């Protein structure tokens, strides 16, 4: 009888594909995050349009809604930061 042995763990990636500069301003970080989320929302939307009527799109539709909602929150945060910045300089 063979002893069942699990697969060895996968190697962890030591070099990240994405890194954040420590000196990035909060406004720039939120703006770049918003652009990333916008790209996700557009990609999901495009996929759903090309595969309309196929089964399994409900999950992607929910993901698109979540990405669009996050994008609205990002835009609100940027606008709020700009409003606060304008008030502190007056």
Helices and strands as residue ranges (DSSP letters): H 26-50, H 57-88
